[in-house]
Amino acid sequence: MIIEQIYDKALAHGSYAIESDGQVALVDPGRNPEPYLKFAEKHHGTIVAVFETHPHADFASSHIEFQKKFDAKIYVNPKVGVSYDYEPMEHEDTVQIGSMTMKALFTPGHSPDHNSYLAIDENGVKKAVFTGDSLFIGDVGRPDLREGAGNIQVSRKELAGMMFDTIHDVFAHLPDDVVVYPAHGAGSLCGKNISDERSSTIGIQKQENWAFQMDDKDRFMESFLEGQPFIPSYFPHSVEINRKGVPPMADSINKIPRLDSSAILEENTTIIDTRKEEIFKKSHLKGAINIQAGENDKFETWLGAMVKPGEPFYLVGKDEAAVTNAMERTAKIGYESYIKGALVASATDEKVSSETTPLDRFKENPEKFTIVDIRNKPEVQAEQFFPSAINIPLPELSERIHEIPTDQPVVVHCAGGYRSAIGSSLLDKKIGDQVKIYDLSDDIQSWK
């Protein structure tokens, strides 16, 4: 049995390919099928099965593509209520993959329809458990994403109670040497304190994971419900598209309109410019929002947070390769069908530039500026740079612009510069004709 973790840094998503006697099973595959096909080719195997732990909120799964193109069977808990052909797996049901056995463990808490999958080798030894969004390294999956989404909609309090039972009645009874392979690592919004480690063992988690340390259910639930991060707009949307299944990634991307310099962009349609902040500020289309798509940038998350499901938008990149990359990354969250057109920045007209922040004047007289801190509330509580700043978290900025005075210049900051590039460009689009908007960017480091 060969297990390989396929990790997407931008989404902090871990998926898995497992080979046994020439048969390959996948667990929670991402939208792009290529890494899994390469694994199968490398190990001279055939992809025969896809195990879905639950309908994911933060990415679009490729399970339907493997079913349609490779006749792979999809295994999922029947409570998910899917719209495609599948093989139901409930608690302790088993499936043979080569000489390996995959055993379903019902592990609700993050969602009410969540399975984990225990891999058992040919000798009957329990080797690894694929925990999806139930058990993370150092944490457990948040309980507040299924209020208003999915086939079964359960309150966060009910899910918190389910997670306590899952930890103590299921995971705590597995052998200590079983390897834990979760669906997410540090940086994912599916948990609040996930470790940088991408795998562990049940024994280590029993010792180090806070969820195993609490024997009082009420105290566990109270701690679990506190301080969860924001929920991007696209999360409920992803739950639904994963229940239905998305089309093959390449086929879907090929349908995106490619625009050139002769194209006239529709007014009042959002423009997402994916170039680096410093390039964007020198020249960009009027009204464009700067969501950078560097290799390790959280482009997918912030695109899904700033653009609502179903909202059409244009996608701009620095060159053809960057545009293609941005389209593929957009497809990872199932948003590619909303792209009105994709174009290279050099092919555009009517460009504007952003003004440089007058740092010396700002340092000498910060009171002559309206300072907008777009970090999340827990970040502000932990460290505040400007006592007079107005705190409006970036996901709430568009709806709360009316709270920002326009009688003096506005300076936007976050913790490092990535979010402030988004926030300042959004404000420039919305109120830039009323007041000057400045981005403090990475100069915020001077105040730390």
N, C-alpha and C positions, 0 to 999 in steps of 0.2 A: 504494500500500500504506500503510495507516494502522495503527499499533501503539499500543495503550494499555495501560499497566500498571494493574492494579486491585489496590490494596494494602490488606491487612488488618493494621492496626497491632498489635492484640492478639496475633495469631499470628505477626506479622512475616512474613506470607505474601504473595508477589507472584505474581499470575496475569496472564494476558494475553489480550486480544481483538485480532484482526487482521482488517482488512477489505481485500478486493481485488475490484473489479468487482462489488460487491453481495453477495459471499460472505464469510461471517465464520467464522473458525476460532478456537477457544479453546485455551489451553495451561494445564493444571493448574488448572482452575476450582475455587473453593471451594464450600461447600455451598449458599450462597444464590445462586439464579440471577439475581436482579434486576439486579445491576450489568452483567451480560453482555447481558441483554435490552435494557437501556437503551442500551448501546453499539450494538447492532444497529439499534434504532429510530432513534437519532441519525444513523446513517450509512446508513439506508435499506437495510440488509442482511439477509440470512437466515443464521442459524447452521447451518452444514452439517457442521462437523467439530469434534471434541475430540481434542487430542493430549495423552496422558498420558505423562509422563516415566518414571514408576514408581509402584508402589502406595505412597502417602504414609503416613507414620507419625504425623504430627501434626495432620492434619485429614481430614475426610470430603469426598470430591470429588462434584460434581454431574454427572459424566459420564453416568450412567445416566438422570438426569432429562432431559437434553438429547436423549438417544437415544430415549427413550420418547415424549416430548411433541413433539419437533421433528424426529424422524427423522434426527438428526445421526449421522454415522459416528464411531466411536471408534477411534483409532489408538494402538497400544501394542506394545511388544516382546512377541513370543509367549512369551518365557521367563517372563513374569509369571504365566502360568497362570490366566487370568481365567475367571469363570463366566458371562460374558455374550457376546453377539455382538460381534465386533471385527474390525478390519482389521489384520493383522500388518504391522509395520514393522521391518525389520532394517537393519543398517548399510548406508548409502548408498541405501536405498529412497527413492523420491520420490512426492509427491502434489501434484496441481495444485489450487490454491485460487484461483479467478479467474485472474488473470494471474501470480500468485505461485506459486513452487514451495517446498514444505516437504520438506527432505531429512533423513532420520534419520541420526544419528551414535550408534553404540553407545558409551556412556561409563560403564562399570561402575566401581565404587569405593565409592560410597555404598551402592549396592545392586548385586547381580549381574545385574539385569535392566533397567538404566537406559538410556534413550535421551535424547539431547538432539536439538533440532530446529533446523536451519539454514534461515532464510528467505532465498530468492533472488528478486530482483525480475524484472520482465518482460524486462530487458536482460541477465539472467544474472549480475547483481552480487550477491555475498553481503553481505546487509545486517545481519542480526542472528542471534544464536544463543540459543535458549531452553534454558538449561542445567539446569533443574530443581534437584536437590540435588547435582549433581556439582561444578560450578564456581560458587562464590560470589564476591562482591566482597571480595577480600582473604583468602579462605580456600577450603577445599573441604569437601564434605559428609562428615560423620563416618562411620566404617566399622564401627560396632559395633551397628547396629540390626537386622541380619538374622541374628543367631544365635538360632534358635528361632522365626523368623517368616518367612512368605512361602512361595511355591512352591519356590524354591531357597534353601536355608539354607547360608550360607558363613561361615567364621570371619572375625573382624575382621582377622586378619593377612593372609589371602588377599585380602580386599577392599582393604586398604592397598596391597598390591602392584598390584592392578588399577588403583587410582587413580593411582599413579605412571605407569603405562603410558598411561592416559587423558589425563593432563596433557601428557605428552611426545610421544605418538604421534597424538593427535587435536587437542586444543585448540591446541597450540603450532604446528600447521601451518595454522591459519586466518589469513586476512589481518588485519593489525593494526587496520584500521578497522572490523571487524565489531563491532557492539554486543553486549555481554553482558547478557542479561536472566535473572537467577536466580529461583528460587522462594522464596528467603528473604533477609531482611536482618538487621541487628543485633537481638539479642534472641531469635532463634530458637535452639532447642536442637539443631538439625540441624547446627550447626557451633560451633566454640569461639571464633573471633576474627573474626566477620563484620563488615565495614565498615558504617558508617552510610549509605554511598552505596548507592543502589538499582539502579544500572546503571553500566556502564563500557564499556571496549573491550578487545578481546583484547590490543592493544598495551600498554595501561596495565597490564593484569594480568600480562603477561610481565615488566614492569619492577618491579611492586610486590607481587604476590601471592607469598607465601613458597613456595608449592608449585612455582612455575616456577623458583625459584632453586636448588633442590636437584637435582643431577645424580646423586648417589649414592643408589641405591634403598634400601639398608639403612638409611641415615641418615634418608631421607624417611619410611620406614615407622615407625621408632622415634619420630620427632618427631610423626608423625600420630597414633599410638596413645596418646600421653601426654595426660593432663589433659582428656579429654573430659567434658562435663557429664553429670549424672545422666539416666537414662532414665525418663520418667514411665510409670506403669502402663499407660496407654492406648495407648502407641505400637505394641506388637505387635498389639493389637486393631484399630487403625486400618488397619494393613497388610492384615489379613484382610478387613475390611469393604469396603475399596476394591477388593480383588480380586474380590469378589462384587458390589459395587455397592449403594448405599443408596437407599431410597425417596425420592420427592420431598419436599423439606424441609417445605413447607406441609402436605402430607397427613399427614406424620409428627407434626408439632407439634399438629395438630388432634386427635390421639388422646390427648394428655396429659390426665389427669384434672385438672380445676380444682376446688379445694376452697374451702369457705367456713367460717364460724365454727362451724358445726354439726359439722364433720368431726372425727373422733377419729383422731389419728395413731397408727400402730402402734408399739408399744414396740420398742426395739432396732433401729429403722430410722434410718439417718443423715439428719440435717437439715442442709441447706446454706443458710445465710442470706447473701444477696448484698448486704446493705445496707452503708453506710459504717461503718467501725469505731466511730466515736464514737456513732452511733445504735444500733448493735448492743449496745454495752456498757451503754447505759442500760436496755435491755429486750429480751429475746429468749427464745425457747423453750428450755427446759432441755435441755442436751446438743447444742445447735446449734453447727455449725462455721462460722466467719465467713470465707467466701471472697468478697471484694469484687468487684463486677462494674461498676466505673467504666469509662468509655470506653476508657482506655488501660491498664487493669489486665489482668494476665495470668490472667484468670478461667478461660479454657478450659484452659490448661496446668495450673493448680493443681487444678482440678476433676478432670482426668484423672490427676493425680498422687496425689491424696488418696482418690479413690473408684475402686475396682477395677472393671474391666469386668464387667458383669452384676450389680453390687451395686445394689439399689434404694435410692433416696433421695428425700427431699422437697426442694422448691425454694421458698425464701421470698424475696419482694421487698418493697420499700417501698410500691409501688402497682401497679395493673394494668399500666401501661406498663413498669415495671421487671421485673415477672414475665414479661411477653411477651418482653422483651429477653433475659432470662436463659435462657428456653427456647430462643430462637433461637441464642444463643451455645453452649448445651449441644449443640444439634444440629450445630454446626460440627465437633464431634469425634465425632459419631455416638452420643452418650449419651442422646438424648432418650427412647428406649424404656425407660430405666431409671428415669425419673422416676415415682415412686409417686403423686405429686400435687404441684400447684403452687398456692401461696396467697399472699395479701397479708398482711404482718406484722400489720396492724391488725385482722385477723380472727382472731387467735389468742388463746388464754388461757394460763394457767399460765406467766407470764413471770418471768424472773429477770434480775438485772443483774450486771455484772462490777465487782469492786472496783478503785478507782483505785490505781495504784502509789504507795506512800509514798516519793516521790523523795528528800526530805530525809533520811529514815532510811536509805534505800538508799545515798545518797552518803556518809553519815557512817560506816556500818558495812556495807559490801558483803559482808563475811565472814559476816554473819548471814543471808545469803540463799544459796540454791542458784541459780546462774546457768546458764541453758541457752542456748547459742549455736546457733541452728538454721541458720546459713549453711553453704554447701558448703565442703569442706575447702580448696580453693584460695583461697577468700576469707579463711579463718581464717589460712592460711599467709602471706597478703599483709599482713594487719592484724588484730591481736588486741586487743580492748578490755579484757578481763578475764582475767588469767592463770589464775584459778581456775575459769573457766567450763568446763562440760561441753559438748563439741561433738557434737551429734547433728543432722545435716542434716535439714531438714524432711521430705523424702520417706521418711526412715527412722524418724521420730519414733514413729509408732504401734507399730512392732515393737520399739522399744528403750526404751519407757517404764519398764520395770523397772530401767533403769540410773539413774533419777533418784531420789535420796533424798527422803523425805517428812518428815524431822525438822525442817525449817525452811522458810519461805516460798520459793517458786520464782519467779524472774524470767526471762522469756523475751525474747530479743532477736534481731534479724536485722541487716540493713544500713540499713533505712529505715522499717520498720514494717508493710509489707504482709504479709510472711511471718509475722511475729511475731503478727499478728492471727489467722492461721490456727492457728499452733502453740499459742498460749496458749488458744484456745477448744477445741482438741483435748485439751490436757492437763486443762483444766477439766472436760471431759466424762468423761475417763478416771479422773483421780485427784483431782478437785476436792473430793470428799467427805473426802479424807484430808489435804489440804494446801492452803494459799492459793496461787493462781496469779495472777501479775501479768505484764502486758505492758508492756515498756519503750517499745514503739511508736517514734515518731519522736524521742523524748527521747534515743535512742542518739546523736543528733547531738552532744550535749554531751560525749561521750567521744571523738569523732573528732579 
